[in-house]
Amino acid sequence: MTSKRIEHVLSVLVGVAFLLVGAAKFTGQGPSFKYIEYQSGLEWVDPFLTLATGAGEVAAGLLLLVPTSRVPWARAAGSALVLAIMLGAFALHLSPWLGISTPTETVDGAEAPWTASDFAEERSSRQFILSIALSALGAWLLARALPAVRNARNR
């Protein structure tokens, strides 16, 4: 498989993943932002930061799915957005508000204002590892997409 083909396949996979994960944020799924709100005491984190992140993820996903033959800058913009969102996630995981190992879910019936008993005892570092991997993938896709943008500008 050629490197262009690998780039295209990874771009589509990341694009679809970001569309799905971003859309899920609009349904209130996932404990991460709720846990950040609980730990930080910042009452605006969920839903506002949740929805803003979801919108950014959906936008990144859509941009990664645009054919580069039609819009050469779309993959670069989508990759830059992926990288920015994932670096933000990585930073939050390193903060005392979220941590590397996070609750895997909220308990049934949990509602804001959040308390410690609203979060499952089971914890996982899967999101942290995923933020590292997707940061690296976003950086790689961005580095691969920038020459196409330069070439399109020079035509």
C-alpha positions as CSV (number, residue, x, y, z in Angstrom):
1,M,0.0,0.0,0.0
2,T,1.4,3.4,-0.9
3,S,1.9,6.2,1.6
4,K,-0.8,8.3,-0.1
5,R,-3.2,5.4,0.2
6,I,-2.3,4.9,3.9
7,E,-2.7,8.7,4.5
8,H,-6.2,8.6,2.8
9,V,-7.3,5.5,4.8
10,L,-6.1,7.0,8.1
11,S,-7.7,10.3,7.3
12,V,-11.1,8.6,6.6
13,L,-10.8,6.5,9.8
14,V,-10.0,9.4,12.0
15,G,-12.7,11.5,10.3
16,V,-15.4,9.0,10.9
17,A,-14.2,8.4,14.5
18,F,-14.3,12.2,15.2
19,L,-17.7,12.5,13.7
20,L,-19.0,9.7,15.9
21,V,-17.3,10.9,19.1
22,G,-18.2,14.5,18.5
23,A,-21.9,13.6,17.8
24,A,-22.0,11.6,21.0
25,K,-21.1,14.7,23.0
26,F,-24.4,16.2,21.9
27,T,-26.3,13.3,23.6
28,G,-24.6,13.8,27.0
29,Q,-22.7,10.5,26.9
30,G,-19.4,10.0,28.6
31,P,-18.3,11.0,32.1
32,S,-15.1,13.0,31.3
33,F,-16.5,16.5,31.2
34,K,-18.8,15.8,34.1
35,Y,-15.8,14.6,36.1
36,I,-13.8,17.7,35.1
37,E,-16.7,19.9,36.3
38,Y,-16.9,18.0,39.6
39,Q,-13.1,18.1,40.2
40,S,-12.7,21.8,39.1
41,G,-15.9,23.3,40.6
42,L,-16.4,25.1,37.2
43,E,-20.1,24.7,36.6
44,W,-20.0,25.7,32.9
45,V,-17.8,22.7,31.8
46,D,-20.7,20.5,31.2
47,P,-22.5,21.2,28.9
48,F,-20.6,24.2,27.4
49,L,-17.1,22.8,27.0
50,T,-18.6,19.4,26.1
51,L,-20.7,20.9,23.3
52,A,-17.8,23.1,22.1
53,T,-15.5,20.1,21.9
54,G,-18.2,18.0,20.2
55,A,-18.6,20.8,17.6
56,G,-14.9,20.9,17.0
57,E,-14.7,17.1,16.7
58,V,-17.5,17.1,14.2
59,A,-15.9,19.9,12.2
60,A,-12.5,18.1,12.2
61,G,-14.2,14.8,11.1
62,L,-16.0,16.5,8.2
63,L,-12.9,18.3,7.1
64,L,-10.9,15.1,7.1
65,L,-13.5,13.5,4.8
66,V,-13.4,16.2,2.2
67,P,-11.5,14.9,-0.9
68,T,-8.2,16.8,-1.2
69,S,-8.6,16.9,-5.0
70,R,-11.5,19.3,-4.5
71,V,-10.4,21.3,-1.4
72,P,-6.7,20.9,-0.8
73,W,-6.6,22.7,2.5
74,A,-9.5,20.7,4.1
75,R,-7.3,17.8,5.3
76,A,-4.7,20.2,6.7
77,A,-7.4,22.1,8.5
78,G,-9.0,19.0,9.8
79,S,-5.7,17.6,11.0
80,A,-4.8,20.8,12.7
81,L,-8.1,20.7,14.5
82,V,-7.6,17.1,15.5
83,L,-4.2,18.0,16.8
84,A,-5.5,21.0,18.8
85,I,-8.4,19.0,20.3
86,M,-6.2,16.1,21.3
87,L,-3.5,18.2,22.8
88,G,-6.2,19.9,24.9
89,A,-7.4,16.4,26.0
90,F,-3.8,15.4,26.7
91,A,-3.3,18.5,28.9
92,L,-6.6,17.9,30.8
93,H,-5.5,14.3,31.5
94,L,-2.3,15.7,33.0
95,S,-4.2,18.2,35.1
96,P,-5.6,17.4,38.6
97,W,-9.1,17.9,37.2
98,L,-9.2,14.7,35.0
99,G,-6.1,12.6,35.5
100,I,-4.6,9.8,33.5
101,S,-7.0,7.2,34.9
102,T,-10.6,8.4,34.6
103,P,-14.0,7.0,35.6
104,T,-15.4,4.9,32.9
105,E,-19.0,6.0,33.4
106,T,-21.5,7.8,35.5
107,V,-23.9,5.9,37.7
108,D,-27.6,5.6,36.7
109,G,-29.6,8.7,37.7
110,A,-26.6,10.9,38.3
111,E,-27.3,14.6,37.8
112,A,-25.5,17.9,38.3
113,P,-24.2,19.2,40.6
114,W,-21.9,16.2,40.5
115,T,-20.6,14.3,43.6
116,A,-18.0,11.6,44.0
117,S,-20.8,9.0,44.2
118,D,-22.0,9.9,40.7
119,F,-19.0,8.2,39.0
120,A,-18.3,4.5,38.7
121,E,-15.5,3.2,40.7
122,E,-14.0,1.5,37.6
123,R,-11.3,3.7,36.1
124,S,-9.3,3.4,32.8
125,S,-6.4,5.1,31.2
126,R,-7.7,4.3,27.7
127,Q,-8.7,7.9,27.0
128,F,-5.3,9.2,27.9
129,I,-3.5,6.7,25.7
130,L,-6.0,7.5,22.9
131,S,-5.3,11.2,23.3
132,I,-1.5,10.5,22.8
133,A,-2.1,8.3,19.8
134,L,-4.5,10.7,18.1
135,S,-2.3,13.7,18.8
136,A,0.6,11.9,17.0
137,L,-1.7,10.9,14.1
138,G,-3.1,14.4,13.8
139,A,0.5,15.8,13.6
140,W,1.4,13.2,11.0
141,L,-1.6,13.9,8.9
142,L,-1.0,17.6,9.2
143,A,2.6,17.2,8.1
144,R,1.5,15.1,5.1
145,A,-1.3,17.6,4.1
146,L,0.7,20.8,4.2
147,P,2.7,20.2,1.0
148,A,-0.6,19.7,-0.9
149,V,-1.8,23.1,0.4
150,R,1.5,24.8,-0.7
151,N,1.3,23.2,-4.1
152,A,-2.3,24.3,-4.6
153,R,-1.4,27.9,-3.7
154,N,1.5,27.9,-6.2
155,R,-0.7,26.9,-9.1
